Amino acid sequence: MRRVDLPVILLIAAQILSVPAASAASSREAAVSPEPQQTVTRRDGFPLGRTVGLVHGPTTDPDAERVVRETLARAGVRTVRDRPGDVTIWLGGSEQALRELEVEPAAGLPDEGYVVAIGRRQIVLDGVDTDGTYYAARTFAQLVDGNRVDGVEIRDWPTMRYRGSIEGFYGTPWSHADRLDHIDYLGAHRMNTYEYAPKDDPYHREQWRDPYPADKLAELGELIERGQRNKVDFTFALSPGLSICYTSDSHYQALVAKFESLYALGARAFNVPLDDIDYNTWHCPEDREKYGTGGGAAGQAQSELLNRIQRDWVASKPDVAPLQMVPTEYYNVTETPYKQALREQLDSAVVVHWTGIGVVPRTITTAQAARAKAVFGHDILIWDNYPVNDYAAGRILLADYSGREPGIAEHVAGVISNPMNQAAVSKLALYSFAELGWNPATYDEQASWNHAIAERAGGDRTTIAALEVFADLNTYDSTLHPESAPVLAAKTGEFWRTWRAGHEDSAIERIRPYFDAIEKTPGQLRRGVQDPAFADEAKAWLDATVLWGEALQRSLRLLGEVAEGNGPEAWKSRRRIDELVTQAKAIRDVRLPHSNTYPRIGEGVADAFLTEAGRVHDQWMGLEPGRTATSSQGTYADNVPARMIDGDESTFFWSNGAPVAGDEIRVDLGAPRAIGDIAVLMGKSGSPQDFIHSGVLEYSTDGSSWTELTRATTAEVRFTADATARYVRYRALADNPSFWLVVREFSVEVTDGSELVLTATGTPAPAEGSALADAVDHDVSTAYRAATAAGEGDALVVTLSSPRTLDRVTVLQAQDAAATGVLEVKTAAGWQRAGTVNGAYTAVTVPEADVEAIRVSWSAGDVPPQVHEVIPHSVAK
């Protein structure tokens, strides 16, 4: 089920976010989450009162007792007595109490199963084991409403054996405090697995043989203890694949010694990840001599190492869980010599991790899970790369956990999440991992997402509304959710349809409340989200959202000023929008990889709205559209599509993934024009294979009907066309073999002179980093900035590629540094004075004639000119 629109409708009243009463249901969290397997309601609920008896049964548990006592304290119970009372809690079961309530005990349920029975002023929390009793206590905590409990019988157990997370991402690892809090969250949501595998912990990967320093080992011990308190198995992962010699006994002993050091602290689950390595590379000649080469050889070497660990070390410790491993081929179900070796040689007790079909698959189906179990021949634990964002620099991923079929539970031992670099923000997705892992038969990804939102918001409607807006702006991840900001996109789409139908005022008034909500959302989240770490970790994105919201609001003001014909104020708004976007793009998170780029907020939707509003302004001023470039793929870092058409082969567009059939790069010439030579230059030094390996070059006048020019399988594609086109694209005909896409240049020659080309010359000389061409580049966000104040005779001259009949010339300057001068136009009769330039916005009416050039003669001694654009307005024909 895909999300089409958010369930909460936003109304803005008195500048405060609010939600209508009809949405009240969405403000409540699920009564019990994860949803129990069996629930029967009773009519004999009761108030807890101020004194409660607490009696211990056969599967009592101190951690469960702690949860019960905390729950009673929140409910206003003042006294807890260790004997039956008017209200009695039987912790760990009571056969007599269950008989009185006519409820069957937990005996016979699967591991971690439990029974909660409430009625007749008795509460029975009966676990099949101590973990089950703990989960019964957690469920009891959710059932208490104020000082009252309703009558209920719950019989519950987990469907999947492994439920939780693996800290397995690249970039800045979590802090110790993050991990402690994360384990608390897992336990509170009946998840039982935390795997310690941060790629950038040197002692986990690069320095795997080195013992942990004492202070780090102490922290790991504290994590293990916290896991025990929360019934969360701390799984220690050691990743030796970058340097291990499989035939070396000393390497084996170093690995086991590392495991022993964690075992001594209480760790009872272990993992050997062998992912993200080149298994064709051996690290000692003895390995090559013994195993040979290829995937089958690597599978044999890995199997022998893991078998020795499982049989000689794990099996010698009855309290240690079966060994886990992450295979080098973790991302598909294709039969290979490597997988065959694991299937046939790896000890059957070893649990194998698998990510699905792809590193970050959009879907994981029942059939795929069945195939994974068959091809690996072992129990499968899904390492699900959601909401991990180490591959999505600048993004936090807040959409629903979708695309996982409930039937996968029939074929896998569990599903664990690889979270984001931001631990607290990841809880929004982890909530749904808990629900899928516990009871996949009832898992509803949209309902689960709604409940997760409500939990983060503490049930507060205003905060729920704000969090839904924020999550929409942070939906896109290129895989599970290839659409960006779907709610905002729907609203902006409707805006432009209404605007173009001639109902400008209506369009503005209908969308203004939502833009206002975007701007105010960060403040509400800082006030309303229960977990303060959320706002700390999301700070960069919250700060950027304020700026994008203000820019969107200012764009409505710009459009209104255009409709009124108020040129000076419209230019002021346009400059303010650019300033806000620049500020938003200057923000950086403190964590890698996000510290290398700016926070993406509604990318492709919010910025597209601002761009379109700018086009309306440009058109009103007479600025002919320049070329634009787009891609159907996302962008890696700051290598945006515009770099394909900047005339500089040292810059490039770089996608954030491998192109698949149908992906395209496109150049829009702004209007239909006669075209000639076309060149698509892909790949670059260091990434020579980053090109579309099978593609077709096509053109179109309307963007809908396309005509083929040529096909190619090379990195550089050249063709001479004889056609009229507005759009030219290069489209992938097949999925790329894992390589991404780099485009250095995508050039299209216009041969009919219809594309107005302006050339700027003159003085004063431009300052460093600026150019005279910036005054005529069809982009009002750039500017020619003079290095010095104008002197006598200094002038800016703009030459047109062909004479045009003009009725006015607009000169746009910086708001705080507008130079003055005389504006002249050159016709067949020579130079003629048309008016003066004075102020940030100057529109000078010129006599209708074929103009060849425009000149602004600067006033000597004035401020250094800063010209954003000189715009010749052609007379409509």
C-alpha positions in Angstrom: 0.0 0.0 0.0 1.6 3.3 -1.1 0.9 6.6 0.6 -0.9 9.0 -1.7 -1.7 11.6 0.9 -1.2 12.2 4.5 -4.1 11.4 6.8 -4.1 14.7 8.6 -5.4 17.8 6.9 -3.7 21.0 8.0 -5.6 24.1 8.9 -3.7 27.2 9.9 -5.4 29.4 12.5 -3.8 32.2 14.4 -0.4 31.2 12.9 -0.6 27.9 14.8 -0.7 24.4 13.3 -3.9 22.5 14.2 -5.7 19.4 13.1 -9.5 19.1 12.6 -11.5 16.9 14.9 -12.2 14.4 12.2 -8.5 13.4 12.4 -8.7 12.5 16.1 -8.2 8.8 15.4 -4.7 9.5 13.9 -3.6 11.2 17.0 -3.7 8.0 19.1 -1.0 5.4 19.2 -1.9 1.8 18.8 -3.4 0.4 22.0 -0.8 -2.4 22.1 2.1 -2.4 19.7 3.3 -4.6 18.2 -0.2 -5.9 17.7 -0.7 -9.2 19.7 -1.5 -12.5 18.0 -4.7 -13.0 20.0 -6.8 -10.5 21.9 -10.1 -11.1 23.7 -11.8 -8.1 25.4 -13.6 -8.6 28.8 -16.0 -6.4 30.7 -14.5 -6.7 34.1 -11.9 -3.9 34.0 -11.2 -1.8 37.1 -9.3 1.1 38.6 -5.9 0.3 40.0 -6.4 2.5 43.0 -3.6 3.7 45.2 -2.4 0.3 46.6 -1.6 -2.8 44.6 -0.3 -6.2 45.6 2.6 -7.7 43.6 3.2 -11.5 43.8 6.0 -13.3 42.0 5.3 -16.4 40.0 7.4 -19.1 38.3 8.8 -17.0 35.5 9.1 -13.7 37.4 11.8 -11.4 36.2 13.5 -8.4 37.9 13.5 -6.4 34.7 9.8 -7.1 34.3 9.2 -6.0 37.9 11.0 -2.7 37.2 8.7 -2.1 34.2 5.6 -2.9 36.3 6.6 -0.6 39.2 7.4 2.2 36.8 4.0 1.8 35.2 2.2 1.8 38.5 4.0 4.9 39.6 2.9 6.7 36.5 -0.7 5.5 37.1 -0.7 7.1 40.6 -0.3 3.9 42.6 1.5 5.0 45.8 2.0 1.6 47.6 3.1 -1.7 46.1 2.9 -4.6 48.6 4.6 -8.0 48.2 1.4 -9.9 48.8 -2.1 -10.2 47.4 -4.3 -7.2 47.8 -7.6 -5.6 46.7 -5.9 -5.4 43.3 -3.2 -8.0 42.7 -0.5 -8.3 39.9 0.7 -11.9 39.5 4.2 -11.4 37.9 5.5 -14.5 36.3 2.1 -16.3 36.3 -0.3 -17.8 38.8 -2.3 -21.0 37.9 -4.9 -20.2 40.5 -5.5 -16.6 39.2 -5.6 -17.8 35.6 -8.2 -20.5 36.6 -10.3 -17.9 38.3 -10.2 -15.8 35.2 -10.8 -18.9 33.0 -7.6 -18.2 31.0 -5.1 -20.7 29.7 -1.5 -20.2 30.9 1.5 -19.3 28.7 2.9 -22.8 28.8 3.2 -24.3 25.3 3.6 -20.9 23.6 6.7 -20.3 21.5 9.8 -18.8 23.0 9.2 -15.2 24.3 5.5 -15.8 24.3 3.3 -14.5 27.1 -0.2 -14.2 28.4 -1.8 -11.0 29.9 -5.1 -11.6 31.7 -6.9 -8.7 33.4 -10.2 -9.0 35.1 -11.9 -9.4 38.5 -9.3 -7.0 40.0 -6.5 -9.3 39.1 -3.7 -8.9 36.6 -1.7 -11.9 35.5 1.5 -11.4 33.6 2.6 -14.9 32.6 5.6 -15.5 30.4 6.6 -18.8 28.8 10.1 -17.7 29.9 11.6 -14.6 31.5 11.7 -12.8 28.2 8.0 -13.5 27.8 7.3 -12.1 31.3 9.2 -9.0 30.4 7.1 -8.5 27.3 3.9 -9.1 29.3 5.0 -6.3 31.6 5.6 -4.1 28.5 2.2 -4.9 27.2 0.6 -4.1 30.6 2.3 -0.7 30.5 0.5 0.0 27.2 -2.9 -1.1 28.6 -2.9 1.2 31.6 -5.1 4.3 30.9 -4.7 6.8 33.6 -5.4 4.7 36.8 -7.6 2.2 35.0 -7.2 -1.1 33.1 -9.8 -2.6 30.9 -10.6 -6.3 31.1 -8.6 -8.2 28.4 -7.0 -11.6 27.6 -4.0 -11.5 25.4 -2.1 -14.5 24.1 1.0 -13.4 22.3 4.3 -14.5 20.8 6.7 -13.3 18.1 6.6 -14.7 14.6 10.2 -14.0 13.8 13.2 -15.1 15.9 15.4 -12.0 15.2 13.8 -8.5 15.5 15.8 -5.3 15.9 18.7 -3.5 14.3 22.2 -3.7 13.1 24.4 -0.6 13.4 26.1 -1.4 10.1 26.3 1.9 8.3 29.3 3.9 7.0 30.0 7.4 8.3 29.9 8.8 11.8 29.0 6.0 14.2 26.5 6.5 17.0 27.7 7.8 20.3 27.6 5.6 23.4 24.6 7.5 24.7 22.9 6.9 21.3 23.4 3.2 21.7 22.2 3.0 25.2 19.0 4.9 24.3 18.6 2.8 21.2 18.7 -0.5 23.2 16.1 0.9 25.6 13.9 1.7 22.6 14.3 -1.8 21.2 13.3 -3.5 24.5 10.3 -1.2 24.9 9.1 -2.3 21.5 9.7 -6.1 22.0 12.7 -6.2 19.7 15.4 -8.6 20.8 18.4 -7.9 18.6 21.1 -5.2 18.5 24.1 -6.0 16.3 27.2 -3.9 16.8 28.8 -3.5 13.4 29.7 0.2 12.7 31.8 0.3 9.6 33.8 3.2 10.8 34.8 1.7 14.2 38.4 0.9 13.4 38.5 -2.1 15.9 35.5 -3.6 14.1 37.0 -3.6 10.6 40.4 -2.1 9.7 42.1 -3.0 13.0 40.0 -6.1 13.7 42.9 -8.0 15.3 43.7 -5.3 17.8 42.1 -5.6 21.2 39.7 -2.8 22.2 41.2 -0.2 24.5 40.0 -0.5 28.1 37.6 2.5 27.9 36.0 1.2 24.7 35.7 -2.3 26.1 34.0 -0.9 29.2 31.5 0.9 27.0 30.7 -2.3 25.1 30.2 -4.0 28.5 27.7 -1.4 29.4 25.8 -1.9 26.2 25.7 -5.7 26.9 24.3 -5.0 30.4 21.8 -2.6 29.0 20.7 -5.2 26.5 20.2 -7.8 29.3 18.0 -5.3 31.1 15.9 -4.9 28.0 15.9 -8.5 26.8 18.0 -7.4 23.8 20.7 -9.7 22.6 23.9 -7.7 22.1 25.4 -9.3 19.0 29.1 -8.5 18.5 30.2 -8.3 14.9 33.8 -8.5 13.8 34.6 -7.8 10.1 38.0 -9.2 9.1 37.6 -9.4 5.4 39.8 -6.5 4.4 43.0 -8.2 5.6 42.4 -11.8 6.9 44.5 -14.7 5.9 42.1 -17.6 6.0 44.8 -20.2 6.4 46.5 -18.3 9.3 46.0 -19.8 12.7 47.2 -16.6 14.3 44.4 -14.7 12.5 41.9 -17.2 13.7 43.2 -16.9 17.2 43.0 -13.1 17.1 39.4 -13.3 16.0 38.4 -15.7 18.7 40.3 -13.7 21.3 38.3 -10.7 20.4 35.1 -12.7 20.7 36.3 -14.1 24.1 36.9 -10.5 25.4 33.2 -9.7 24.6 32.0 -13.1 25.9 33.6 -12.3 29.2 31.5 -9.1 29.4 28.3 -11.1 28.8 27.9 -11.1 25.0 26.3 -14.3 23.8 25.7 -13.7 20.1 28.4 -13.1 17.4 28.6 -12.3 13.7 31.4 -12.4 11.2 30.5 -10.0 8.3 32.4 -10.6 5.1 30.5 -8.0 3.1 31.9 -5.1 1.0 35.2 -6.8 0.2 36.8 -8.1 -3.0 36.8 -11.8 -2.6 39.1 -12.2 -5.6 41.9 -10.6 -3.5 43.8 -12.8 -1.1 45.9 -11.3 1.7 48.5 -14.0 1.9 50.0 -16.4 -0.7 49.0 -19.4 1.3 45.3 -18.7 0.7 45.8 -18.5 -3.1 47.9 -21.7 -3.0 45.2 -23.6 -1.0 42.0 -22.3 -2.5 42.8 -21.0 -6.0 40.7 -18.2 -7.4 37.1 -17.2 -8.0 33.9 -17.1 -6.0 33.9 -20.8 -5.3 37.4 -20.5 -3.7 36.3 -17.6 -1.6 33.2 -19.4 -0.5 35.3 -22.4 0.6 37.8 -20.2 2.5 35.1 -18.4 4.3 33.2 -21.6 5.1 36.3 -23.2 6.7 36.9 -20.2 8.8 33.3 -19.9 10.0 33.0 -23.6 10.5 36.0 -23.6 12.8 34.5 -20.7 14.8 31.1 -22.4 15.0 32.3 -25.9 15.8 35.4 -25.2 18.0 34.3 -22.0 19.8 30.5 -21.4 19.6 29.6 -25.1 20.2 31.9 -25.2 23.2 29.7 -22.6 24.9 26.1 -23.8 25.4 24.9 -20.3 26.1 26.1 -18.8 22.8 23.6 -18.4 19.9 24.5 -19.9 16.5 27.1 -17.9 14.7 26.0 -15.3 12.1 27.7 -14.3 8.9 27.2 -11.7 6.2 28.2 -13.1 2.8 30.1 -11.2 0.2 27.3 -11.8 -2.2 24.6 -10.6 0.1 22.4 -8.7 -2.4 20.9 -11.2 -4.8 19.7 -14.8 -5.2 21.6 -15.7 -8.3 23.2 -19.1 -8.3 27.0 -18.7 -8.3 30.0 -20.8 -7.3 30.3 -18.7 -4.2 26.8 -19.4 -3.0 27.1 -23.0 -3.9 30.2 -23.3 -1.7 28.4 -21.7 1.3 25.4 -23.9 0.7 27.4 -27.1 0.6 30.3 -26.4 2.9 29.2 -23.9 5.6 28.0 -25.4 8.9 24.2 -25.7 8.9 23.9 -23.9 12.2 25.3 -20.6 10.8 22.7 -17.9 10.1 23.3 -16.0 6.8 22.4 -12.3 6.4 20.8 -11.2 3.1 19.6 -7.7 2.0 17.1 -8.7 -0.7 17.5 -8.3 -4.4 19.7 -5.3 -4.3 21.6 -3.5 -1.6 18.5 -1.3 -0.9 15.6 -3.1 -2.6 12.3 -1.5 -3.2 10.5 -4.7 -2.4 11.3 -8.0 -0.7 8.8 -10.6 -1.7 7.9 -14.0 -0.3 9.2 -15.7 -3.4 12.5 -13.9 -3.1 12.9 -14.9 0.5 12.1 -18.5 -0.3 14.7 -18.4 -3.1 17.3 -16.9 -0.7 16.8 -19.7 1.8 17.2 -22.2 -1.0 20.2 -20.7 -2.7 22.2 -20.1 0.5 20.9 -23.3 2.1 20.8 -21.7 5.6 18.6 -19.8 7.9 18.2 -16.3 6.5 18.3 -13.1 8.5 17.3 -10.1 6.4 19.6 -7.1 6.9 17.2 -4.5 5.6 18.9 -1.3 4.5 16.2 1.0 5.6 16.2 3.7 6.9 20.0 3.8 6.5 21.1 7.0 4.8 24.9 6.6 4.4 24.3 6.3 0.6 21.9 9.3 0.6 24.1 12.2 1.8 22.1 15.1 2.9 18.9 13.1 3.5 17.0 11.8 6.5 14.5 9.1 5.5 11.2 9.5 7.2 8.7 7.7 5.0 6.9 4.5 5.8 8.6 1.1 5.9 7.1 -0.4 2.8 7.4 -3.1 0.2 8.0 -6.1 2.5 5.5 -8.9 2.0 4.3 -10.5 5.3 4.9 -13.9 3.8 8.7 -13.5 4.1 8.3 -14.7 7.7 7.7 -18.2 6.3 11.2 -18.4 5.0 13.4 -16.1 7.1 14.5 -16.2 10.7 14.1 -12.4 11.1 14.3 -8.9 9.8 16.6 -6.3 11.3 17.0 -2.6 10.3 20.2 -0.9 9.3 19.3 2.6 10.7 20.5 6.1 9.9 23.5 7.9 11.2 20.8 9.7 13.3 19.8 7.2 16.0 16.8 9.0 17.5 15.4 10.0 14.1 15.6 6.3 13.0 13.0 5.4 15.6 10.2 6.4 13.2 11.1 3.5 11.0 12.2 1.1 13.7 8.6 1.2 15.2 7.5 -0.6 12.0 10.3 -3.1 12.1 9.0 -4.1 15.5 5.5 -4.6 14.2 6.6 -6.5 11.0 8.9 -8.8 13.0 6.4 -9.6 15.7 3.2 -10.1 13.8 3.7 -9.8 10.0 0.2 -11.2 9.3 -1.4 -8.0 10.6 1.3 -5.6 9.4 -0.1 -2.5 7.7 2.7 -0.2 6.6 0.6 2.9 6.4 -1.1 2.3 9.8 2.2 1.4 11.4 3.7 4.7 10.1 0.8 6.7 11.5 1.2 5.0 14.9 5.0 5.7 14.8 4.3 9.4 14.0 1.8 9.6 16.9 4.3 7.9 19.3 7.1 10.4 18.4 4.6 13.2 18.9 3.3 11.9 22.2 -0.2 11.8 20.7 -0.3 15.6 20.4 -2.3 16.5 17.3 -0.4 19.6 16.4 2.9 17.8 16.6 1.5 14.9 14.6 0.5 17.4 11.8 3.9 19.0 11.9 5.7 15.7 11.8 3.7 14.5 8.9 4.6 17.7 7.0 8.3 17.2 7.9 8.2 13.5 6.9 6.7 14.3 3.6 9.6 16.7 2.8 12.0 13.9 3.7 10.4 11.0 1.8 12.7 10.5 -1.2 15.3 7.7 -0.9 15.6 6.7 -4.6 14.6 3.1 -3.8 11.7 2.3 -1.5 10.3 5.8 -2.1 11.4 7.1 -5.5 8.9 10.0 -5.3 9.9 13.2 -3.5 7.5 15.0 -1.1 4.3 13.4 -2.6 1.9 15.6 -0.6 3.7 18.8 -1.4 4.0 17.7 -5.1 0.2 17.2 -5.3 -0.5 20.6 -3.8 2.0 22.4 -6.0 0.7 20.6 -9.1 -2.8 21.7 -8.3 -1.5 25.2 -7.7 -0.1 25.5 -11.2 -3.2 24.1 -12.8 -5.3 26.7 -11.0 -2.8 29.5 -11.8 -2.6 28.7 -15.5 -6.4 28.5 -15.6 -6.3 32.2 -14.8 -7.3 31.9 -11.1 -4.1 33.4 -9.7 -5.6 34.7 -6.4 -7.4 31.5 -5.7 -4.2 29.4 -6.3 -2.2 31.6 -3.9 -4.8 31.5 -1.1 -5.3 27.8 -1.3 -1.7 26.8 -1.0 -0.5 29.6 1.4 -1.6 27.7 4.6 0.5 24.7 3.7 3.6 26.8 2.9 3.0 28.5 6.2 2.9 25.0 7.9 6.2 24.1 6.3 7.9 27.2 7.7 6.4 26.7 11.2 6.9 22.9 11.4 10.4 23.0 12.8 9.4 25.1 15.7 6.5 22.8 16.6 8.7 19.7 16.4 11.3 21.3 18.7 8.5 21.9 21.2 6.4 18.8 20.7 8.5 15.7 19.9 9.0 13.8 23.1 12.5 12.8 22.4 14.9 15.8 22.6 17.5 13.9 20.7 15.2 14.0 17.6 15.5 17.8 17.3 19.3 17.7 18.0 19.9 15.1 15.3 17.5 16.7 12.8 18.8 20.2 13.5 20.3 20.8 10.0 17.1 19.6 8.3 14.8 21.6 10.7 16.9 24.7 10.1 16.8 24.2 6.4 13.0 23.6 6.4 12.4 27.0 8.0 14.3 28.7 5.2 12.7 26.6 2.4 9.3 27.4 4.0 10.0 31.1 4.1 11.3 30.9 0.4 8.0 29.2 -0.6 6.0 31.9 1.1 8.1 34.6 -0.5 7.5 33.0 -3.9 3.8 33.5 -3.5 4.5 37.2 -2.7 6.6 37.3 -5.9 3.8 35.9 -8.0 1.4 38.4 -6.5 3.8 41.2 -7.3 4.2 40.0 -10.9 0.4 39.9 -11.2 0.2 43.5 -10.0 3.1 44.5 -12.4 5.2 45.7 -9.5 8.7 45.2 -10.9 10.8 46.7 -8.1 9.1 44.7 -5.3 9.1 41.5 -7.4 12.9 41.8 -7.9 13.3 42.4 -4.2 11.3 39.2 -3.5 13.3 37.3 -6.1 16.6 38.3 -4.5 15.2 37.3 -1.1 14.2 33.9 -2.3 17.8 33.3 -3.7 19.2 34.4 -0.4 17.0 32.0 1.5 17.9 29.1 -0.7 21.6 30.0 -0.5 21.4 30.0 3.3 19.6 26.7 3.3 22.2 25.1 1.1 25.0 26.4 3.3 23.7 24.4 6.3 25.6 21.2 7.2 25.0 18.3 9.5 27.8 17.4 11.8 27.9 13.7 10.8 29.5 12.1 7.8 28.5 11.7 5.1 26.0 14.5 5.6 28.6 17.1 6.6 29.8 17.1 3.0 26.6 18.5 1.5 23.4 20.4 2.3 20.2 19.0 3.8 17.7 18.0 1.0 14.2 19.3 1.8 11.5 18.3 -0.7 14.1 18.2 -3.4 12.7 18.3 -6.9 9.4 19.7 -5.5 10.1 22.7 -3.3 12.9 23.9 -5.5 10.9 23.1 -8.6 8.1 25.4 -7.4 10.6 28.2 -6.7 12.1 27.6 -10.2 8.7 27.8 -11.8 7.8 30.9 -9.9 11.1 32.4 -11.1 10.2 31.4 -14.7 6.9 33.3 -14.4 8.9 36.3 -13.2 11.5 35.9 -16.0 8.7 35.7 -18.6 7.1 38.8 -17.3 10.4 40.7 -17.5 11.1 39.4 -21.0 14.0 37.1 -20.1 14.0 34.4 -22.7 14.5 30.9 -21.2 17.9 29.5 -21.4 18.8 25.9 -21.7 18.1 23.6 -18.8 19.2 20.0 -18.1 17.4 17.4 -16.1 17.8 13.7 -15.1 15.4 11.1 -14.1 17.9 10.0 -11.5 18.9 11.5 -8.2 22.1 13.5 -7.8 25.3 12.4 -6.0 26.5 15.2 -3.7 26.4 18.5 -5.5 27.0 17.2 -9.0 23.7 18.6 -10.4 22.3 18.2 -13.9 23.0 21.8 -14.8 26.7 20.9 -15.0 26.0 18.9 -18.1 25.4 22.2 -20.0 27.9 24.6 -18.4 30.4 24.3 -21.2 33.0 23.0 -18.8 34.1 19.4 -19.2 35.9 19.4 -15.9 32.5 19.6 -14.1 29.8 16.9 -14.5 26.5 15.6 -13.5 26.8 12.4 -11.3 23.9 10.2 -10.5 23.4 8.6 -7.1 22.9 5.1 -8.5 23.1 2.9 -11.6 20.7 3.9 -14.4 18.0 1.4 -15.2 16.0 1.0 -18.4 14.0 4.1 -19.0 16.3 6.5 -17.1 17.3 9.5 -19.1 19.2 12.8 -19.2 17.5 15.6 -21.0 18.2 19.1 -22.4 15.4 21.6 -22.8 16.2 24.3 -25.4 13.3 26.5 -24.1 11.5 26.5 -27.4 11.4 24.5 -30.6 14.6 25.2 -32.6 16.5 23.8 -35.6 19.3 21.6 -34.2 22.6 20.3 -35.6 25.6 18.7 -33.9 24.8 16.8 -30.6 27.4 15.4 -28.2 26.8 13.4 -25.0 30.1 13.1 -23.2 29.9 10.6 -20.3 32.3 9.0 -17.9 35.3 10.7 -16.3 38.8 9.9 -15.2 38.5 7.6 -12.2 35.0 6.5 -13.3 35.4 5.6 -17.0 32.6 3.0 -16.8 30.0 5.5 -15.4 28.0 5.9 -18.6 24.8 4.5 -20.1 26.0 1.3 -21.5 23.1 0.9 -23.9 21.2 4.0 -24.9 19.2 5.8 -27.5 19.4 9.5 -28.5 16.0 11.1 -29.2 14.4 14.5 -29.8 10.9 15.9 -29.4 9.1 19.2 -29.9 6.5 18.6 -27.1 8.2 16.3 -24.6 5.7 13.5 -25.4 6.3 12.2 -28.9 9.9 11.2 -29.5 12.0 10.5 -32.6 15.0 8.3 -32.5 18.3 9.7 -33.9 20.9 7.0 -33.0 21.7 4.2 -30.6 25.1 3.7 -28.8 27.0 1.6 -26.3 29.9 4.0 -25.9 30.8 6.6 -23.3 30.8 9.4 -25.9 27.9 9.8 -28.3 28.0 12.2 -31.2 25.4 12.8 -33.9 24.5 15.5 -36.5 20.8 16.1 -36.6 18.7 18.0 -39.2 15.5 18.5 -37.2 13.5 20.9 -35.1 13.3 20.1 -31.4 12.8 21.6 -28.1 13.9 18.6 -26.1 16.9 16.2 -26.7 17.4 13.2 -24.5 19.6 10.2 -24.1 17.7 7.3 -22.6 18.9 4.0 -21.2 17.6 0.9 -23.1 18.8 -1.6 -20.4 19.8 -1.6 -16.8 23.4 -0.6 -16.3 25.8 -3.3 -14.9 26.1 -1.5 -11.5 27.9 1.5 -12.8 26.5 5.0 -12.1 26.2 7.8 -14.6 28.6 10.7 -15.1 27.8 13.3 -17.9 30.6 15.9 -18.5 28.7 17.7 -21.3 25.5 17.4 -23.2 25.7 19.9 -26.0 23.1 20.6 -28.7 23.9 23.1 -31.5 21.1 25.5 -32.6 21.4 26.3 -36.3 18.5 28.6 -37.1 19.5 31.6 -35.0 16.3 31.4 -33.0 18.2 31.1 -29.8 19.1 34.6 -28.7 22.7 34.8 -27.6 23.8 37.8 -25.6 27.5 38.7 -25.4 28.8 41.0 -22.7 31.9 43.1 -22.9 33.2 46.2 -21.1 34.7 47.6 -18.0 35.4 47.8 -15.0 37.0 44.3 -15.1 35.0 41.7 -13.2 36.1 40.7 -9.7 37.6 37.3 -9.0 35.0 34.5 -9.4 32.8 36.7 -11.5 32.5 37.3 -15.2 30.9 39.8 -17.6 28.9 36.9 -19.0 27.1 36.5 -15.7 25.1 39.6 -16.7 23.6 37.9 -19.7 23.5 34.2 -18.8 19.6 34.0 -18.5 20.1 33.4 -14.7 19.2 36.3 -12.4 20.9 34.5 -9.4 24.3 35.1 -10.9 25.9 38.6 -11.3 28.7 40.4 -13.0 30.5 42.0 -10.0 33.0 44.7 -11.0 36.4 44.6 -9.1 36.4 48.4 -8.8 34.2 51.4 -9.0 33.5 52.7 -12.5 35.9 55.3 -14.0 35.4 57.7 -16.8 34.4 55.9 -20.0 33.6 52.6 -18.3 30.6 50.9 -19.8 28.9 47.5 -20.0 28.0 46.6 -23.6 25.6 43.8 -24.5 25.6 42.6 -28.1 22.6 40.6 -29.5 23.4 37.6 -31.7 20.8 39.0 -34.2 18.9 42.3 -34.2 15.6 42.2 -32.3 12.7 44.7 -32.1 12.6 45.7 -28.4 10.2 47.8 -26.4 12.1 48.0 -23.1 15.4 47.0 -21.5 15.5 45.9 -17.8 18.6 46.1 -15.7 18.7 44.1 -12.5 21.3 45.1 -9.9 22.2 44.1 -6.3 19.7 45.6 -3.8 22.4 47.2 -1.6 24.9 48.2 -4.3 23.1 49.7 -7.3 25.3 51.8 -9.6 24.0 54.6 -11.8 24.5 55.2 -15.5 23.0 56.1 -18.9 21.4 53.3 -21.0 21.7 53.5 -24.8 20.6 51.2 -27.6 22.4 50.7 -30.9 20.2 50.5 -34.1 21.0 50.9 -37.7 21.1 54.6 -37.0 23.8 54.3 -34.4 23.7 54.7 -30.6 20.6 56.4 -29.1 20.1 57.4 -25.5 17.1 55.6 -24.0 17.1 56.5 -20.3 19.0 56.2 -17.0 19.9 53.3 -14.8 19.3 54.1 -11.2 18.4 51.5 -8.5 18.2 47.7 -8.1 15.4 47.5 -10.7 15.4 49.7 -13.8 13.0 49.2 -16.7 13.8 51.6 -19.6 11.3 52.0 -22.5 13.1 52.1 -25.8 11.8 53.2 -29.2 10.6 50.2 -31.2 13.4 49.4 -33.6 15.7 46.6 -34.5 18.3 46.8 -31.7 21.8 45.4 -32.2 23.4 46.2 -28.8 22.7 47.8 -25.4 25.2 49.9 -23.5 25.2 51.1 -19.9 27.8 53.9 -19.4 28.5 54.0 -15.7 28.8 57.1 -13.6 32.4 57.6 -12.6 33.2 57.2 -8.9 30.0 55.3 -8.2 29.8 52.0 -6.3 31.3 49.0 -8.2 28.5 47.7 -10.5 26.9 44.4 -9.6 24.6 43.5 -12.5 22.5 40.3 -12.2 21.0 40.6 -15.7 20.4 42.8 -18.6 17.1 41.8 -20.2 16.1 43.0 -23.7 12.3 42.6 -24.0 11.3 41.6 -27.5 8.1 43.0 -29.0 5.5 40.2 -29.4 5.0 39.3 -33.0 
